[in-house]
Each structure stands twice: as C-alpha cells, then as structure tokens.
Amino acid sequence: MEKGFNAFEMAQKQFDQVADKLDLEQGTREFLRWPMREYHFIIPVHMDDGSVKVFRGFRVQHSDVRGPCKGGIRFHPQETEDTVRALATWMTWKTAVVDIPLGGGKGGVICDPHELSMREQEQICRGWIRNVWRNIGPVQDIPAPDVMTSPQHMLWMMDEYETIVGGKYPGVITGKPVGSGGSLGRTEATGYGVVYTVREALTRMGLDIRETTMACQGFGNVSQYAADLFIKYGGKVVCVSCWDQSDMTSYTYRKMDGIDLEFLLGITDRFGTVNAEKAIAAGYEQLPGDAWIETEADVLMPGALENQINAETVKKLHARVKIVAEGANGPTTPEADAYLKENDIFVIPDFLCNAGGVTCSYFEQVQNNMNYYWEKDEVLSKLDTKMTSAFHAVADLADSQSIFMRDAAYMIAIDRVATAARMRGLV
C-alpha cells in the first residue's frame, strides 16, 4: 500500500474534480463532500479463553437524500474511519448511478475473523447492533455484508435488532440467508453484475467475449462469481490471487490456458485461500500476489481491496489489457487514472461495475417489504436489465462528451443526488 494512502481523501478528490465539471455551487459541494452522520463505538466481547476484548466499530451515513442509507459492514484488522467514510461516499454514488431509491452508508469493525471463533464473531455482530439499533432500520439505514462478513453475520444482526425492537423486520438488513429473508441470486449478484458490464463494454468495442481473457485479483465472492459467468459466456479466466493465511502472504495462481474454476473452488477455504500444494500439483503457477496485474489478459478485474492500481503498479499492466473492470471499491487511485486515460484503457468504475450487489440488496429489501419472493432467474434478469441500462447511460455520456468513464459515472450520480438535495430544500 502507498505510504500515507487515505481512501476518503481519494474519494473527495474524485468528487472535487467532477464538481468542477458540473459547476456545483459551494454549499452543495460541502454538503456532498462529507458524511451526514457518523457513529463510533466500542464492543466488549467475552472471549472463549475467559478474557474480555474490546473491539472498535463504526457506522457512517454519507447521504440519505434519495432514500435510506445502504452499505455493507466490514470486518477487517486494518479497518479505519477514513476507509469507512470513503466507502459510504462511494455507496451514495453507486445507488445513484444505477438509479435505485437509496443513499450511501458503510460500517466496520476492527477485527480479524480468521482469529475469532464463530461464537466470538456472533458477539461482535450482536454488539454492533446494540450500539446502533436506534440509528438503522428498514426506513433509515439498511446494512449488508462486505469484506469478511457473511449471510450468517447478517442473520445474527437481524435477530438482535428484532429482539431489541420487538417485531419482525427482515428489511432491516440484506444479504441474509435464503429462507431467512434473503433473496435468491444475491450471492452471485456482485460478480455477475461486473461481467454484465464487461460483456456490454466488449460489445461496444466490437470484441467477442468468447475470444477474450480475464485476470482477477482476489478469490472471494466477487471474483468467484465474476469468473463463473465470464467462463459461462465462453471467455477464459487466466489467474486469480488470494491471501494465504498460513504464511500471511498473498499469491497469484495462474494458468494461461484457463483456470478450472470448479477445481479451484474445491481447494479453497471460506476466506478465499487456495490450497497451494494442490494448485501447484495441478499445473498452476504460484506467483507473487501482485502478479495478476502483470498478466497478459484483455480484462483486468481488481476484485478485493482498495488502492491496488496506483501510480506505481499501473505501469505494470500488460499491453494487451483493454478493460479494467473494478469489482472492488476504490481499487484505482487518481494518479493511476491519469495513466489509464493516456493509454486509452477503458475503465468500468467501481461504483458502476460492482453495483450488482447493492442492486440485488435493493431487490431483497423490496421482496422483504412485499413478503413475496422471486425466483432466481427473475432476480438475475432484473439485475441484468438494471446493470445494462446503467452501463449504457454512462458510456453514452462518456462518448458524447469525450470524457473518461469514471467522470461520466460521477457526473450522472452526483447530479442526481445534488438535484434531490435541492428539491428537498437542503441546499
């Protein structure tokens, strides 16, 4: 990671650049640059060894002018207030660019689930809700899973909220297990949404997806399902990268004739760590963790953490790369963007590219409110329609004004939120 990297400063810098293009008035700029509310708290947990450990938690509500705040809860040992602020901000633009009636929020706990028992993780989940239950809810702020949280975590949180409030409120949180208020298709949604936009980008370029390759950073939920759909469409995924908990190092596993996704999933644990010995025995190259970015591929998909394509690493991109599809939040810095613009590499910006997750979360919320649930094909069909429509709206603006895709996506999103704020009389 770059020394001194601050995700929130990056989010504000991106916003400022587009605010200039939109000629936003000063009051509106200040209103949209900062979160509307923040909650910081501590969560004491009785650990399995009898000790008590205190964890720090956050919830940031960036904007609710277009609807209830929406955004995931991350469990990560390097979680920071500014990372959560940045992600909440990006969620505001994400819900706006796909035009769903929600705002932006994000939550986190500084912890490492790898080192915690399921009982200890449950206590953190319930403690998180006990701190913010007055400030979230189906018509206020609707959390969801994020980095190293799962449907099980969401179900514990929903249960704690319902216990405190005294009623059934499945719409308080999304990403729940199917059968407990969750939506079919939610597991696939973010990764599939990435590939829906990649498919449309390739079509606009006149390229056949069946003749293209993709390199993935990460091998969690997003990368797994992006790889799944890309392969189903006939493309080849040539590498994935992952964190190896055994030696605290990241590795890239590469096979230039295409990975066998089913095989890799069979040797991958629940945290996305591939069994190195079995992968090597099956003919995969085990390379350094950042080798994915140097891999010869048509599509590069950063699918895990922020700040992966920066001023230094962007220069390692293979000449073949035509598309950067940002499956992760904030993977590309403004300095790297400048290089991508100069080299005419098509970027599908994060808050558009990975918006399949929040879009399907919105579908889950709608189904919770109706108490009627759709079949998976219907969910994914609606998701495809929404992602395709949003992609072409951004791409059409980018083409018509000869601007960068990220700028076009920001212009659409920020204008929608600013307009809503003005109509409410807030600015």
C-alpha positions as CSV (number, residue, x, y, z in Angstrom):
1,M,0.0,0.0,0.0
2,E,1.2,3.5,-0.8
3,K,2.6,5.3,2.2
4,G,0.0,7.8,3.5
5,F,-2.8,6.5,1.3
6,N,-6.1,7.7,2.5
7,A,-9.3,6.4,0.8
8,F,-11.5,9.2,2.0
9,E,-9.1,11.9,0.6
10,M,-9.2,10.0,-2.7
11,A,-13.0,9.9,-2.7
12,Q,-13.1,13.6,-2.0
13,K,-10.5,14.3,-4.7
14,Q,-12.6,12.4,-7.2
15,F,-15.7,14.3,-6.2
16,D,-14.0,17.7,-6.4
17,Q,-12.9,17.0,-10.0
18,V,-16.4,16.2,-11.1
19,A,-18.0,19.1,-9.0
20,D,-15.8,21.4,-11.1
21,K,-17.1,19.9,-14.3
22,L,-20.7,20.2,-13.1
23,D,-20.0,23.7,-11.7
24,L,-21.7,22.8,-8.4
25,E,-22.4,25.7,-6.1
26,Q,-20.2,25.8,-2.9
27,G,-22.9,24.9,-0.4
28,T,-23.9,21.8,-2.4
29,R,-20.2,20.8,-2.7
30,E,-19.7,21.0,1.1
31,F,-22.9,19.1,1.7
32,L,-22.0,16.2,-0.5
33,R,-18.3,16.1,0.4
34,W,-18.9,15.0,4.0
35,P,-20.9,12.3,5.7
36,M,-24.2,13.5,7.2
37,R,-23.7,11.3,10.3
38,E,-21.1,9.1,11.9
39,Y,-21.2,6.6,14.8
40,H,-18.1,5.4,16.6
41,F,-18.4,2.9,19.4
42,I,-16.8,0.1,21.3
43,I,-17.9,-3.6,21.5
44,P,-16.8,-5.5,24.6
45,V,-16.7,-9.3,23.9
46,H,-16.2,-12.2,26.4
47,M,-13.7,-14.3,24.6
48,D,-13.6,-18.1,24.6
49,D,-10.5,-18.0,26.9
50,G,-12.4,-16.1,29.5
51,S,-10.8,-12.7,28.8
52,V,-12.7,-9.6,27.7
53,K,-11.6,-7.9,24.5
54,V,-12.9,-4.6,23.2
55,F,-13.4,-4.0,19.5
56,R,-13.9,-0.7,17.8
57,G,-16.9,-0.3,15.5
58,F,-18.2,2.3,13.1
59,R,-21.2,3.3,11.0
60,V,-21.1,6.2,8.6
61,Q,-24.2,7.5,6.9
62,H,-23.0,9.7,4.0
63,S,-26.3,10.6,2.4
64,D,-30.0,9.7,2.7
65,V,-31.5,12.4,0.4
66,R,-32.6,9.8,-2.2
67,G,-33.7,7.1,0.3
68,P,-32.5,5.1,3.3
69,C,-28.7,4.7,3.6
70,K,-27.4,1.4,2.2
71,G,-24.0,-0.2,2.6
72,G,-22.1,-3.2,4.0
73,I,-20.3,-4.0,7.2
74,R,-16.7,-4.9,7.0
75,F,-14.7,-7.0,9.5
76,H,-11.0,-6.2,8.8
77,P,-7.9,-5.8,11.1
78,Q,-6.8,-2.7,9.2
79,E,-10.2,-1.0,9.1
80,T,-10.1,2.8,9.6
81,E,-12.6,5.6,10.0
82,D,-11.5,7.1,6.7
83,T,-11.9,3.9,4.7
84,V,-15.4,3.6,6.0
85,R,-16.1,7.2,5.2
86,A,-14.8,6.7,1.6
87,L,-16.9,3.6,1.1
88,A,-20.0,5.3,2.4
89,T,-19.4,8.1,0.0
90,W,-19.0,5.7,-2.9
91,M,-22.2,3.9,-1.9
92,T,-24.1,7.2,-2.4
93,W,-22.8,7.5,-5.9
94,K,-23.3,3.8,-6.5
95,T,-27.0,3.8,-5.6
96,A,-27.5,6.9,-7.6
97,V,-25.7,5.8,-10.8
98,V,-27.9,2.7,-11.0
99,D,-30.9,4.8,-10.0
100,I,-32.3,3.0,-7.1
101,P,-34.0,4.9,-4.3
102,L,-31.3,4.6,-1.6
103,G,-28.4,6.5,-0.2
104,G,-24.9,5.6,1.0
105,G,-23.7,4.1,4.2
106,K,-20.9,1.8,5.4
107,G,-19.9,0.1,8.6
108,G,-17.0,-1.7,10.0
109,V,-15.3,-3.4,13.0
110,I,-11.6,-3.6,13.5
111,C,-11.1,-7.4,13.9
112,D,-9.8,-10.4,12.1
113,P,-12.4,-13.1,11.7
114,H,-9.6,-15.6,11.0
115,E,-8.6,-15.4,14.6
116,L,-12.1,-15.5,16.1
117,S,-14.5,-18.4,16.8
118,M,-18.0,-18.3,15.5
119,R,-19.3,-17.5,19.0
120,E,-17.0,-14.6,19.3
121,Q,-18.0,-13.3,15.9
122,E,-21.6,-13.6,16.9
123,Q,-21.0,-11.5,19.9
124,I,-19.4,-8.8,17.8
125,C,-22.4,-8.8,15.4
126,R,-24.9,-8.5,18.3
127,G,-22.8,-5.9,20.0
128,W,-22.6,-3.8,16.8
129,I,-26.4,-3.8,16.6
130,R,-26.8,-2.9,20.3
131,N,-24.8,0.2,19.6
132,V,-26.6,1.5,16.5
133,W,-30.1,-0.1,16.6
134,R,-31.7,3.3,17.1
135,N,-30.0,4.7,14.0
136,I,-30.6,2.0,11.5
137,G,-33.8,0.2,10.2
138,P,-35.8,-0.5,7.1
139,V,-36.6,3.2,6.5
140,Q,-33.4,4.6,7.9
141,D,-30.2,2.7,7.1
142,I,-30.0,-0.9,5.8
143,P,-26.7,-2.7,6.3
144,A,-25.4,-5.7,4.3
145,P,-22.4,-8.0,4.1
146,D,-19.0,-6.7,3.0
147,V,-15.3,-7.8,3.4
148,M,-15.1,-10.9,5.6
149,T,-18.8,-10.8,6.7
150,S,-21.4,-13.3,5.5
151,P,-25.1,-14.1,5.4
152,Q,-24.7,-15.7,8.8
153,H,-23.4,-12.5,10.3
154,M,-26.3,-10.6,8.8
155,L,-28.8,-13.1,10.3
156,W,-27.3,-12.6,13.8
157,M,-27.6,-8.9,13.4
158,M,-31.2,-9.1,12.2
159,D,-32.1,-11.3,15.1
160,E,-30.5,-8.9,17.6
161,Y,-32.4,-6.0,16.1
162,E,-35.7,-7.8,16.1
163,T,-35.1,-8.9,19.7
164,I,-34.5,-5.3,20.8
165,V,-37.3,-3.7,18.8
166,G,-39.8,-6.5,19.4
167,G,-41.1,-7.5,16.0
168,K,-40.2,-9.0,12.6
169,Y,-38.2,-6.6,10.4
170,P,-36.5,-8.7,7.7
171,G,-35.9,-5.5,5.7
172,V,-33.5,-4.1,8.4
173,I,-30.6,-5.8,6.7
174,T,-29.9,-7.5,3.4
175,G,-27.6,-10.3,2.3
176,K,-29.4,-12.7,4.7
177,P,-29.5,-16.5,4.0
178,V,-32.2,-17.7,1.6
179,G,-35.1,-18.9,3.7
180,S,-34.5,-16.3,6.4
181,G,-35.5,-13.3,4.3
182,G,-32.6,-13.4,1.8
183,S,-33.0,-13.2,-1.9
184,L,-32.1,-15.8,-4.5
185,G,-29.3,-14.5,-6.7
186,R,-27.8,-12.3,-4.0
187,T,-24.7,-14.4,-3.7
188,E,-23.9,-14.1,-7.4
189,A,-25.1,-10.5,-7.8
190,T,-21.9,-8.5,-7.4
191,G,-19.7,-10.8,-9.6
192,Y,-22.4,-11.3,-12.2
193,G,-23.0,-7.5,-12.3
194,V,-19.3,-7.0,-13.0
195,V,-19.5,-9.4,-16.0
196,Y,-22.7,-7.9,-17.3
197,T,-20.9,-4.6,-17.7
198,V,-17.8,-6.2,-19.1
199,R,-20.0,-8.0,-21.7
200,E,-21.5,-4.7,-22.8
201,A,-18.1,-3.0,-22.9
202,L,-16.7,-5.7,-25.1
203,T,-19.7,-5.5,-27.4
204,R,-19.2,-1.7,-27.8
205,M,-15.6,-2.4,-28.7
206,G,-16.6,-5.0,-31.3
207,L,-14.9,-7.8,-29.4
208,D,-16.3,-11.3,-28.9
209,I,-16.2,-12.3,-25.2
210,R,-15.5,-15.9,-26.3
211,E,-12.2,-14.8,-27.6
212,T,-11.1,-12.8,-24.6
213,T,-9.3,-13.5,-21.3
214,M,-9.6,-12.1,-17.8
215,A,-7.2,-11.8,-14.9
216,C,-8.7,-11.5,-11.4
217,Q,-7.3,-10.0,-8.2
218,G,-8.9,-11.7,-5.2
219,F,-10.7,-15.0,-5.0
220,G,-13.6,-14.2,-2.7
221,N,-17.3,-13.9,-3.6
222,V,-16.9,-11.2,-6.2
223,S,-14.1,-12.8,-8.2
224,Q,-15.5,-16.3,-7.9
225,Y,-18.8,-15.4,-9.4
226,A,-17.3,-13.0,-12.0
227,A,-15.1,-15.8,-13.1
228,D,-18.1,-18.2,-13.2
229,L,-20.2,-16.0,-15.5
230,F,-17.2,-15.0,-17.7
231,I,-16.4,-18.6,-18.3
232,K,-20.1,-19.5,-18.9
233,Y,-20.1,-16.7,-21.6
234,G,-17.1,-18.5,-23.2
235,G,-14.2,-16.4,-22.0
236,K,-11.1,-17.6,-20.2
237,V,-10.0,-16.6,-16.7
238,V,-6.2,-17.0,-16.6
239,C,-5.4,-16.1,-13.0
240,V,-6.8,-15.4,-9.5
241,S,-4.9,-14.1,-6.4
242,C,-5.6,-14.7,-2.8
243,W,-4.3,-14.2,0.7
244,D,-2.7,-17.3,2.3
245,Q,-3.5,-17.3,6.0
246,S,-0.8,-20.0,6.7
247,D,2.1,-17.7,5.9
248,M,0.4,-14.3,5.8
249,T,1.3,-13.7,2.2
250,S,-0.7,-13.2,-1.0
251,Y,-0.2,-15.3,-4.1
252,T,-1.4,-15.4,-7.7
253,Y,-2.3,-18.7,-9.2
254,R,-2.1,-18.6,-13.0
255,K,-2.9,-20.9,-15.9
256,M,-2.7,-19.2,-19.2
257,D,-4.9,-21.8,-21.0
258,G,-7.6,-21.0,-18.5
259,I,-8.3,-21.9,-14.9
260,D,-10.6,-24.8,-13.9
261,L,-12.9,-22.9,-11.6
262,E,-14.6,-25.9,-10.1
263,F,-11.3,-27.4,-9.2
264,L,-10.0,-24.2,-7.6
265,L,-13.2,-23.7,-5.6
266,G,-12.8,-27.3,-4.4
267,I,-9.4,-26.5,-2.8
268,T,-10.4,-23.0,-1.5
269,D,-11.4,-22.3,2.1
270,R,-14.2,-20.0,3.2
271,F,-11.9,-17.0,3.3
272,G,-10.9,-17.5,-0.4
273,T,-7.4,-19.0,0.4
274,V,-6.4,-21.6,-2.3
275,N,-4.5,-24.7,-1.2
276,A,-1.1,-24.0,-2.7
277,E,0.2,-27.6,-2.7
278,K,-2.8,-28.9,-4.6
279,A,-2.9,-26.0,-7.1
280,I,0.8,-26.4,-7.9
281,A,0.4,-30.1,-8.4
282,A,-2.4,-29.4,-10.8
283,G,-0.2,-27.3,-13.0
284,Y,-0.9,-23.8,-11.7
285,E,2.0,-21.3,-11.4
286,Q,2.3,-19.9,-7.9
287,L,3.4,-16.3,-8.4
288,P,3.8,-13.2,-6.1
289,G,0.5,-11.7,-5.0
290,D,0.7,-8.7,-7.4
291,A,1.5,-10.8,-10.5
292,W,-2.2,-10.6,-11.5
293,I,-1.7,-7.0,-12.6
294,E,1.2,-8.0,-15.0
295,T,-0.7,-10.9,-16.5
296,E,-1.5,-10.9,-20.3
297,A,-5.2,-10.6,-20.4
298,D,-7.9,-8.5,-22.2
299,V,-9.8,-7.7,-19.0
300,L,-8.2,-6.9,-15.6
301,M,-10.5,-7.2,-12.7
302,P,-9.4,-5.9,-9.3
303,G,-11.9,-7.7,-7.1
304,A,-10.9,-7.4,-3.4
305,L,-9.4,-4.3,-1.8
306,E,-8.9,-0.6,-2.5
307,N,-5.6,1.0,-3.7
308,Q,-4.5,-1.9,-5.9
309,I,-3.9,0.0,-9.1
310,N,-1.8,3.0,-8.1
311,A,0.9,5.3,-9.6
312,E,3.5,2.5,-9.4
313,T,1.5,-0.6,-10.1
314,V,-0.4,0.8,-13.1
315,K,2.8,0.8,-15.1
316,K,3.0,-3.0,-14.8
317,L,-0.2,-3.5,-16.9
318,H,0.3,-5.8,-19.8
319,A,0.0,-4.1,-23.2
320,R,-2.9,-6.4,-24.1
321,V,-5.2,-5.0,-21.3
322,K,-8.2,-3.3,-22.9
323,I,-10.6,-3.1,-19.9
324,V,-10.2,-2.5,-16.2
325,A,-13.4,-3.7,-14.5
326,E,-13.4,-2.5,-10.9
327,G,-15.1,-5.3,-8.9
328,A,-13.6,-3.9,-5.7
329,N,-14.3,-0.5,-4.1
330,G,-11.7,2.2,-4.8
331,P,-9.1,-0.1,-6.4
332,T,-7.6,2.6,-8.7
333,T,-6.1,5.9,-7.5
334,P,-6.5,9.2,-9.4
335,E,-2.8,9.0,-10.3
336,A,-3.4,5.7,-11.9
337,D,-6.4,7.0,-13.7
338,A,-4.3,9.6,-15.4
339,Y,-2.1,6.7,-16.9
340,L,-5.2,4.7,-17.9
341,K,-6.6,7.8,-19.7
342,E,-3.3,8.4,-21.5
343,N,-3.1,4.8,-22.7
344,D,-6.8,4.6,-23.8
345,I,-7.6,1.8,-21.4
346,F,-11.4,1.5,-20.9
347,V,-12.3,1.7,-17.2
348,I,-15.6,0.5,-15.8
349,P,-15.6,2.5,-12.5
350,D,-16.2,0.7,-9.2
351,F,-19.5,2.3,-8.2
352,L,-21.0,1.2,-11.5
353,C,-19.1,-2.0,-12.1
354,N,-19.8,-3.6,-8.7
355,A,-23.2,-2.1,-8.2
356,G,-24.8,-5.5,-8.8
357,G,-24.6,-6.3,-5.0
358,V,-26.4,-3.2,-3.8
359,T,-29.0,-3.5,-6.7
360,C,-29.8,-7.1,-5.6
361,S,-29.8,-5.9,-2.0
362,Y,-32.5,-3.4,-3.1
363,F,-34.4,-6.3,-4.7
364,E,-34.1,-8.2,-1.4
365,Q,-35.5,-5.2,0.5
366,V,-38.4,-4.9,-1.9
367,Q,-39.2,-8.6,-1.5
368,N,-39.0,-8.3,2.3
369,N,-41.5,-5.4,2.2
370,M,-43.8,-7.3,-0.1
371,N,-43.3,-10.6,1.8
372,Y,-43.2,-12.2,-1.6
373,Y,-40.0,-13.7,-3.1
374,W,-38.9,-14.0,-6.7
375,E,-37.3,-17.0,-8.5
376,K,-33.5,-16.7,-9.1
377,D,-33.9,-16.3,-12.9
378,E,-36.3,-13.3,-12.3
379,V,-33.8,-11.7,-9.9
380,L,-30.8,-12.1,-12.2
381,S,-32.9,-11.0,-15.2
382,K,-33.9,-7.8,-13.4
383,L,-30.3,-7.3,-12.3
384,D,-29.0,-7.7,-15.9
385,T,-31.5,-5.1,-17.1
386,K,-30.6,-2.6,-14.4
387,M,-26.8,-3.0,-14.8
388,T,-27.0,-2.9,-18.6
389,S,-29.2,0.2,-18.6
390,A,-26.9,2.0,-16.1
391,F,-23.7,1.0,-18.1
392,H,-25.0,2.4,-21.4
393,A,-26.2,5.6,-19.8
394,V,-22.7,6.2,-18.5
395,A,-21.0,5.0,-21.7
396,D,-23.2,7.1,-23.9
397,L,-22.4,10.2,-21.8
398,A,-18.7,9.4,-21.9
399,D,-18.9,9.1,-25.7
400,S,-21.0,12.2,-26.3
401,Q,-18.7,14.4,-24.2
402,S,-15.4,12.6,-24.9
403,I,-14.8,12.1,-21.2
404,F,-13.4,9.3,-19.0
405,M,-15.9,6.7,-17.9
406,R,-15.3,7.4,-14.2
407,D,-16.1,11.1,-14.8
408,A,-19.2,10.3,-16.7
409,A,-20.5,7.9,-13.9
410,Y,-19.7,10.6,-11.3
411,M,-21.5,13.3,-13.3
412,I,-24.7,11.2,-13.5
413,A,-24.6,10.1,-9.8
414,I,-23.6,13.5,-8.3
415,D,-26.1,15.4,-10.4
416,R,-28.9,13.0,-9.2
417,V,-28.0,13.4,-5.5
418,A,-27.5,17.2,-5.8
419,T,-30.8,17.6,-7.6
420,A,-32.6,15.6,-4.8
421,A,-30.9,17.8,-2.2
422,R,-32.0,21.0,-3.9
423,M,-35.6,19.7,-4.4
424,R,-35.8,19.0,-0.6
425,G,-34.5,22.4,0.1
426,L,-31.4,21.2,1.9
427,V,-29.0,23.2,-0.2
